[in-house]
Amino acid sequence: MAAVLRLMIPTNESIEPDDRELVRTIRNGDASAFEQLVRRKTSKVYSLCCRIIGNTEDAKDVAQLAFIKLWENLGKYDPAYAFDTWLYRIVTNVAIDFMRNKQSRENAVNSNLRLVRTSTDPEQGVVIQRKEIENVFQAVSTVLSPKQKTIFVMREMDDLPSAEIARILGCRESTVRNHLFNARKMMQQQLKKRFPEYSRLWKEQP
């Protein structure tokens, strides 16, 4: 763990080989290439973990576990596919497992998720601040399963298309759409029930 954490410290070194070339080098026994790969992907992996988990310390732990899983499974990577898609699958699987095993769902909150679209329209009469959105999401997101939460984050925060999410999670696109539909519906119900003053700001999406 400590070794992986040290590798996650950003550096200013230049990036030359692409991801596939780095993987080939690692498979040939060059450990320094894995260090470079970890440094290259740390920001992306940690950011995704933060959005899914919502707790920075837990996100750091999940990111480290994801890199360990990456090392253990690097031989299974097929260079015919985008490396980031394969990496996303590892990260999301680790994050989902973490949330399922976490006793308190309150620690599985995405602190940056755009649940409610903010508005400065005078007719709205309400300007929702980021902290308010975080608090509302913290309350209503407990009804979501880990997979629903992950899909919601990737679609609403990362703006990934359903087809890409399906490839990452290894499921059908229709499954992604169903989880997303149910997640939106469940949270909207919770908003109406617990925060009626916010529910009118919910914008239905296709």
BADREN-452177 format. One line per field, with one value per residue: residue in one letter; x, y, z of N, C-alpha, C, CB in turn. Coordinates in steps of 0.1 Angstrom, whole numbers, always signed. Each point is the difference from the previous one (the first is absolute). Glycine has a CB too. Example, Ala and Ser with C-alpha at 12.3 -4.5 7.8 and 13.67 -1.06 7.14 Angstrom:
BEGIN
rest: (a,s)
nx: (+132,+15)
ny: (-57,+23)
nz: (+78,-19)
cax: (-9,+9)
cay: (+12,+11)
caz: (+0,+0)
cx: (+9,-8)
cy: (+12,+11)
cz: (+0,+8)
cbx: (-19,+12)
cby: (-12,-6)
cbz: (+12,-22)
***
This chain:
BEGIN
rest: (m,a,a,v,l,r,l,m,i,p,t,n,e,s,i,e,p,d,d,r,e,l,v,r,t,i,r,n,g,d,a,s,a,f,e,q,l,v,r,r,k,t,s,k,v,y,s,l,c,c,r,i,i,g,n,t,e,d,a,k,d,v,a,q,l,a,f,i,k,l,w,e,n,l,g,k,y,d,p,a,y,a,f,d,t,w,l,y,r,i,v,t,n,v,a,i,d,f,m,r,n,k,q,s,r,e,n,a,v,n,s,n,l,r,l,v,r,t,s,t,d,p,e,q,g,v,v,i,q,r,k,e,i,e,n,v,f,q,a,v,s,t,v,l,s,p,k,q,k,t,i,f,v,m,r,e,m,d,d,l,p,s,a,e,i,a,r,i,l,g,c,r,e,s,t,v,r,n,h,l,f,n,a,r,k,m,m,q,q,q,l,k,k,r,f,p,e,y,s,r,l,w,k,e,q,p)
nx: (+8,+27,+2,-27,+8,+26,-18,-19,+27,-15,+29,+0,+3,-6,-26,+24,-21,-29,-7,+15,+29,-8,-9,+28,+16,-16,+6,+33,-3,-10,-7,+2,-28,-15,+12,-14,-28,-2,+5,-23,-23,+7,-21,-18,-1,-7,-24,-14,+2,-15,-25,-4,+5,-13,+30,+25,+3,-16,+18,+27,-12,-9,+29,+13,-20,+6,+31,-6,-17,+23,+19,-21,-4,+32,-8,-30,+13,-16,+27,-32,-5,+9,+26,-27,-17,+19,-2,-32,+2,+19,-18,-27,+11,+11,-28,-18,+18,-3,-31,-1,+17,-16,-12,-7,-18,+18,+25,-19,+2,+9,+14,-11,-33,-7,-22,-8,+7,+15,-26,+18,-35,-3,-17,+20,-7,+31,+31,-2,+25,+14,-14,-28,+12,+12,-28,-15,+21,-1,-31,+0,+26,-17,-16,+30,+1,+29,-16,-15,+28,+13,-22,+0,+30,-1,-24,+9,+32,+8,-25,+1,-19,-18,+26,+19,-18,+2,+32,+1,-17,+12,-32,-11,+9,-24,+18,+3,-30,-6,+20,-12,-30,+7,+17,-24,-21,+17,+5,-30,-8,+21,-11,-28,+9,+18,-7,-37,+25,+11,-28,+1,+31,-11,+10,-22,+30,-17)
ny: (-12,+13,-7,+15,+26,+4,-2,+25,+21,+15,-8,+27,-33,+14,-18,-15,-21,+9,-11,-19,+8,-6,-30,-6,+9,-19,-25,+5,-3,+33,-5,+26,-10,+1,+30,+9,-12,+16,+28,-4,-4,+23,+16,-24,-13,+25,+7,-27,+2,+27,-11,-26,+12,+28,-5,+20,-27,-16,+12,-12,-29,+1,+8,-25,-20,+11,-7,-30,-5,+10,-23,-23,+7,+7,-30,+13,+25,-13,+22,-5,+25,+30,-11,+15,-27,-14,+24,-1,-31,+7,+23,-15,-26,+18,+15,-26,-11,+27,-1,-30,+8,+29,-13,+26,-4,+24,-12,+2,+37,+1,+24,+3,-12,+26,-14,+26,+7,+22,+15,+28,-7,+30,-27,-14,+23,-17,+14,-36,+14,-24,-3,-6,-24,-14,-1,-13,-23,-8,-7,-17,-20,-18,-9,-10,-32,+10,+1,+28,+13,-8,+12,+28,+4,-6,+20,+26,+2,-9,+16,-37,+3,-17,-8,+6,-15,-27,+0,+3,-25,-22,+15,-2,+30,-14,+2,+31,+5,-15,+17,+26,-7,-5,+27,+19,-14,+2,+31,+7,-15,+17,+27,-7,-7,+24,+27,+8,+20,-20,-8,+28,-9,-29,+11,-27,-10,-12)
nz: (+0,-3,-31,-7,+16,-18,-26,+10,-2,-29,-11,-14,-13,-28,+1,-20,+0,-11,+27,-20,+11,+30,-7,-14,+26,+20,-17,+3,+35,+0,+35,-19,-14,+29,+6,-27,+8,+28,-14,-21,+22,+25,-15,-7,+28,+16,-19,+3,+31,+2,-15,+18,+28,-1,+13,-14,+16,-21,-24,+13,+1,-30,-11,+14,-13,-29,+2,+10,-26,-19,+10,-5,-31,-15,-11,-8,-20,-26,-8,-12,+24,-2,+19,+7,-3,+20,+21,+2,+9,+25,+11,+1,+16,+23,+3,+4,+24,+16,+0,+10,+26,+9,+29,-17,-29,+16,-19,-29,-1,-32,+23,-31,-1,-19,+26,-15,-32,+23,-10,+1,-8,+17,-3,+23,+20,-2,-5,+4,+18,-16,+28,-12,-17,+25,+15,-24,-4,+30,-4,-27,+3,+23,-28,-13,+2,+7,-28,+6,+6,-27,-18,+14,-6,-30,-6,+16,-3,-28,-17,+2,-27,+19,-16,+24,+21,-18,+1,+32,+6,-23,-11,-27,-6,+17,+26,-4,-2,+27,+17,-12,+7,+30,+4,-8,+19,+27,-2,-6,+27,+17,-11,+10,+29,+8,-17,-3,-4,-24,-15,-17,-9,-13,-30,-2,-9,-25)
cax: (-8,+9,+8,-9,-3,+11,+0,-11,+4,+2,+13,+0,+7,-7,-7,+4,-7,-15,-4,+3,+14,+4,-4,+9,+13,-2,-1,+13,+8,+5,-8,+0,-11,-12,+0,-4,-14,-7,+0,-8,-14,-4,-10,-13,-5,-4,-12,-11,-3,-6,-14,-8,+0,-4,+9,+13,+8,-5,+3,+14,+2,-5,+9,+12,-5,-2,+13,+4,-7,+6,+12,-2,-7,+5,+1,-13,-4,+0,+3,-10,-10,+5,+5,-8,-13,+4,+4,-12,-7,+6,-2,-14,-2,+5,-8,-12,+2,+3,-13,-9,+5,+1,-11,-8,-2,+2,+14,+0,-7,+8,+0,+0,-10,-10,-13,-10,+5,-1,-6,+0,-12,-7,-13,+2,+1,+9,+13,+5,+15,+5,+0,-14,-2,+7,-7,-13,+4,+4,-12,-9,+7,+1,-10,+6,+10,+13,+1,-8,+7,+11,-5,-5,+12,+6,-8,-4,+12,+11,-6,+3,-12,-4,+7,+13,-2,-3,+12,+8,-6,-2,-14,-7,-4,-13,+2,+5,-12,-10,+6,+0,-14,-5,+7,-6,-13,+0,+4,-11,-10,+5,+0,-14,-4,+8,+4,-9,+4,+10,-5,-5,+11,+4,-3,-1,+9,-5)
cay: (+12,+12,+2,+5,+14,+8,+1,+8,+14,+5,+5,+8,-7,+0,-12,-3,-12,+0,-10,-13,-2,-2,-13,-10,+1,-6,-15,-4,+0,+13,+5,+15,+4,+0,+12,+11,-2,+4,+14,+5,-3,+3,+11,-5,-11,+6,+9,-9,-6,+11,+2,-12,-3,+13,+3,+0,-11,-13,+0,-3,-14,-7,+2,-9,-13,-2,-2,-13,-8,+3,-7,-14,-4,+7,-10,-3,+11,-2,+13,+3,+9,+12,-3,+7,-7,-12,+5,+5,-11,-4,+10,-1,-12,+2,+10,-6,-10,+7,+5,-11,-5,+11,+0,+12,+6,+14,+2,-3,+11,+7,+14,+9,-4,+10,-6,+10,+10,+13,+10,+14,+5,+7,-7,-11,+6,-8,-3,-11,+0,-13,-7,-4,-12,-11,-4,-7,-12,-9,-6,-8,-10,-13,-10,-6,-11,+4,+0,+11,+12,+1,+4,+14,+9,+0,+6,+14,+9,-2,+2,-11,-6,-13,-11,-1,-5,-14,-7,+1,-9,-14,-3,+5,+14,+1,-1,+13,+9,-4,+4,+15,+4,-3,+8,+13,-1,-1,+13,+10,-3,+4,+15,+5,-5,+5,+14,+5,+13,-3,-9,+8,+3,-12,+1,-13,-3,-12)
caz: (+0,+1,-12,-10,+4,-4,-15,-4,+2,-13,-3,-13,-10,-13,-4,-13,-6,+3,+10,-5,+0,+14,+4,-6,+7,+13,-2,-3,+12,+4,+11,-1,-9,+8,+7,-9,-2,+11,+1,-11,+2,+14,+1,-5,+9,+13,-2,-1,+13,+8,-4,+4,+14,+7,+12,-6,+5,-6,-14,-1,+2,-12,-11,+2,-2,-15,-6,+3,-9,-13,-1,+1,-12,-12,-10,-7,-9,-15,-6,-10,+6,+7,+13,+10,+2,+9,+13,+6,+4,+12,+10,+4,+7,+14,+7,+3,+11,+12,+5,+5,+12,+10,+9,-1,-14,+1,-4,-14,-6,-10,+4,-11,-10,-3,+1,-3,-9,+6,-8,+4,-6,+11,+2,+9,+13,+8,-5,+8,+1,-1,+13,+1,-9,+6,+12,-5,-6,+11,+6,-9,-8,+8,-6,-12,+1,-4,-14,-4,+4,-9,-13,+1,+0,-13,-10,+3,+3,-10,-13,-9,-7,+6,-6,+6,+14,-1,-3,+12,+10,-6,+0,-12,+0,+6,+15,+5,-1,+10,+13,+1,+2,+13,+10,-1,+5,+14,+6,-2,+10,+13,+0,+2,+13,+10,-3,-10,-5,-10,-10,-11,-9,-7,-15,-6,-12,-7)
cx: (+9,+8,-9,-3,+11,+0,-11,+3,+3,+15,-1,+7,-9,-6,+3,-8,-15,-3,+3,+15,+5,-4,+9,+13,-1,-1,+14,+9,+5,-9,-2,-11,-13,-1,-5,-15,-9,-1,-8,-15,-5,-12,-14,-6,-5,-13,-13,-4,-6,-14,-9,-2,-4,+9,+14,+10,-3,+4,+15,+3,-5,+9,+12,-4,-2,+14,+6,-7,+5,+13,-2,-7,+5,+2,-12,-4,+2,+2,-9,-10,+7,+4,-9,-13,+3,+3,-13,-8,+5,-4,-15,-4,+5,-8,-14,+1,+2,-13,-9,+5,+1,-13,-9,+0,+3,+14,+1,-7,+9,-1,-1,-11,-10,-14,-11,+7,-2,-6,+1,-11,-8,-14,+2,+0,+9,+13,+6,+16,+5,-1,-15,-3,+6,-8,-13,+4,+4,-12,-8,+8,+1,-10,+6,+9,+13,+1,-8,+8,+12,-4,-5,+12,+7,-8,-2,+12,+10,-6,+4,-13,-3,+8,+14,-1,-3,+13,+9,-5,-3,-14,-7,-4,-14,+0,+4,-12,-10,+5,-1,-14,-5,+7,-7,-14,+0,+5,-10,-11,+5,+0,-14,-4,+8,+4,-9,+4,+11,-6,-5,+11,+5,-5,+0,+9,-5,+9)
cy: (+13,+2,+6,+14,+9,+2,+10,+15,+6,+4,+8,-7,-1,-14,-3,-12,+1,-12,-14,-4,-2,-14,-11,+0,-6,-15,-6,+1,+13,+6,+15,+5,+0,+12,+12,-1,+4,+15,+7,-1,+4,+10,-5,-10,+7,+9,-9,-6,+10,+2,-11,-1,+13,+3,-1,-11,-14,-1,-3,-15,-8,+1,-9,-15,-3,-1,-13,-10,+1,-8,-15,-6,+5,-10,-3,+12,-4,+13,+4,+10,+11,-3,+6,-7,-12,+5,+5,-12,-5,+9,-1,-12,+1,+9,-6,-10,+8,+5,-11,-5,+11,+0,+12,+5,+15,+4,-3,+11,+7,+15,+10,-2,+11,-8,+9,+11,+14,+10,+14,+7,+7,-7,-12,+5,-7,-2,-11,+1,-14,-8,-5,-12,-12,-6,-7,-13,-11,-7,-9,-11,-13,-10,-8,-12,+5,+1,+12,+13,+2,+4,+14,+9,+0,+7,+15,+8,-2,+2,-12,-5,-14,-11,-2,-5,-15,-8,-1,-10,-14,-4,+6,+15,+2,-1,+13,+10,-3,+4,+16,+5,-2,+9,+14,+0,-1,+12,+11,-2,+4,+15,+5,-3,+8,+15,+6,+13,-1,-8,+7,+4,-11,+1,-14,-1,-12,-12)
cz: (+0,-13,-11,+2,-4,-15,-4,+2,-14,-2,-13,-11,-13,-3,-15,-6,+3,+9,-5,+0,+14,+5,-5,+7,+14,-1,-3,+12,+5,+10,+0,-9,+7,+8,-8,-3,+11,+1,-11,+3,+14,+0,-5,+9,+13,-2,-1,+13,+9,-4,+3,+15,+8,+12,-5,+6,-5,-15,-2,+1,-12,-12,+2,-3,-15,-7,+3,-9,-14,-2,-1,-13,-13,-11,-8,-9,-15,-7,-12,+4,+6,+14,+11,+3,+10,+14,+8,+6,+14,+11,+5,+7,+15,+8,+4,+11,+13,+6,+5,+13,+11,+9,-1,-14,+0,-5,-15,-7,-10,+3,-11,-10,-2,+0,-4,-9,+7,-10,+6,-5,+11,+3,+10,+15,+9,-7,+9,+0,+0,+13,+2,-8,+6,+12,-4,-6,+11,+6,-9,-6,+8,-5,-12,+4,-4,-16,-6,+2,-10,-14,-1,-1,-14,-11,+3,+3,-11,-14,-10,-7,+6,-6,+6,+15,-1,-3,+13,+10,-5,+0,-13,+2,+6,+15,+6,+0,+11,+14,+1,+1,+14,+10,+0,+6,+15,+7,-1,+11,+14,+1,+4,+15,+11,-2,-10,-6,-11,-12,-12,-10,-8,-14,-5,-12,-7,+3)
cbx: (-18,+2,+14,-10,-13,+14,+9,-15,+9,-24,+11,+0,+13,+15,-18,+23,+21,-5,-18,-21,+3,-3,-24,-11,+5,-12,-24,-3,+6,+11,+8,+24,+13,+0,+19,+23,+6,+7,+23,+18,+2,+23,+18,+9,+15,+24,+15,+7,+19,+22,+9,+7,+18,-23,-17,-4,+3,-19,-19,+5,-3,-23,-8,+9,-11,-21,+4,+4,-20,-10,+11,-3,-20,+11,+18,-6,+6,-15,+24,+4,-16,-14,+23,+11,-9,+9,+23,-1,-5,+19,+18,-5,+1,+23,+12,-7,+10,+22,+2,-4,+13,+14,+13,+6,-17,-16,+8,+1,-14,-4,+13,+24,+3,+16,+9,-13,-4,+20,-16,+25,+0,+11,-8,+13,-23,-20,+3,-20,-1,+16,+19,-7,+0,+22,+9,-11,+8,+20,-1,-13,+13,+7,-19,-1,-18,+10,+3,-21,-6,+11,-6,-20,+3,+11,-12,-21,-5,+12,+0,+20,+5,-23,-12,+8,-9,-23,-1,+4,-10,+23,-1,-9,+15,-9,+6,+23,+4,-8,+15,+20,-3,-4,+22,+13,-8,+5,+23,+5,-8,+14,+18,-5,-5,+8,+24,-18,-5,+18,-6,-18,+6,-1,+10,-23,+19,-8)
cby: (-13,-4,-20,-22,-8,-8,-23,-18,-4,+7,-20,+20,-13,+18,+4,+9,-14,+10,+15,+2,+14,+25,+8,+3,+21,+20,+3,+7,-22,+4,-19,+1,-10,-25,-9,+0,-19,-21,-2,-6,-18,-5,+16,+4,-17,+0,+17,-6,-15,+11,+14,-11,-17,-4,-9,+25,+14,-1,+17,+23,+3,+4,+24,+16,+0,+14,+24,+6,+2,+23,+18,+2,-1,+17,-9,-14,+16,-20,-4,-23,-19,+15,-2,+21,+7,-13,+7,+19,-7,-10,+15,+14,-13,-4,+18,+3,-16,+7,+19,-7,-17,+13,-14,+5,-18,+2,-6,-24,+3,-18,-7,+2,-23,+14,-14,-4,-14,-5,-18,+0,-17,+21,+8,-12,+7,-12,+24,-14,+22,+9,+14,+24,+15,+10,+18,+22,+13,+15,+20,+20,+18,+13,+15,+22,-17,-10,-25,-12,-3,-18,-23,-7,-5,-21,-22,-8,-3,-15,+25,-6,+13,+9,+5,+19,+22,+6,+8,+24,+20,-6,-1,-23,+5,-10,-24,-5,+3,-19,-20,+1,-6,-24,-13,+4,-11,-24,-7,+2,-19,-20,+1,-4,-22,-23,-6,-12,+9,+1,-16,+8,+17,-14,+22,-2,+11,+15)
cbz: (+12,+25,+6,-3,+19,+19,-2,+7,+24,-1,+11,+14,+17,-8,+17,+5,+2,-23,+8,-14,-21,+4,+1,-22,-13,+7,-8,-23,-6,-22,+14,+4,-19,+0,+14,-10,-15,+12,+10,-16,-16,+8,-4,-23,-10,+8,-11,-23,-2,+2,-18,-21,-3,-8,+16,-3,+21,+17,-4,+9,+25,+9,-2,+17,+22,+2,+2,+24,+15,+0,+13,+24,+15,+14,+14,+20,+19,+2,+8,-10,+4,-15,-9,-8,-23,-20,-9,-16,-24,-13,-10,-20,-22,-9,-13,-24,-17,-8,-16,-23,-13,-16,+15,+24,-5,+19,+22,+4,+21,-18,+19,+3,+7,-14,+19,+21,-21,+15,-9,+2,-18,-7,-23,-18,-3,+11,-10,-6,+13,-17,+9,+5,-20,-7,+13,-4,-20,+5,+14,-4,-11,+20,+8,-11,-4,+21,+0,+5,+24,+13,-3,+14,+24,+7,-4,+9,+24,+15,+4,+15,-21,+3,-21,-14,+8,-9,-24,-4,+10,+8,+26,-5,-20,-21,-3,-9,-24,-14,+1,-14,-24,-6,-4,-21,-21,-3,-5,-25,-14,+0,-17,-24,-9,+4,+6,+12,+23,+17,+18,+14,+16,+21,-3,+8,+12,-18)
***
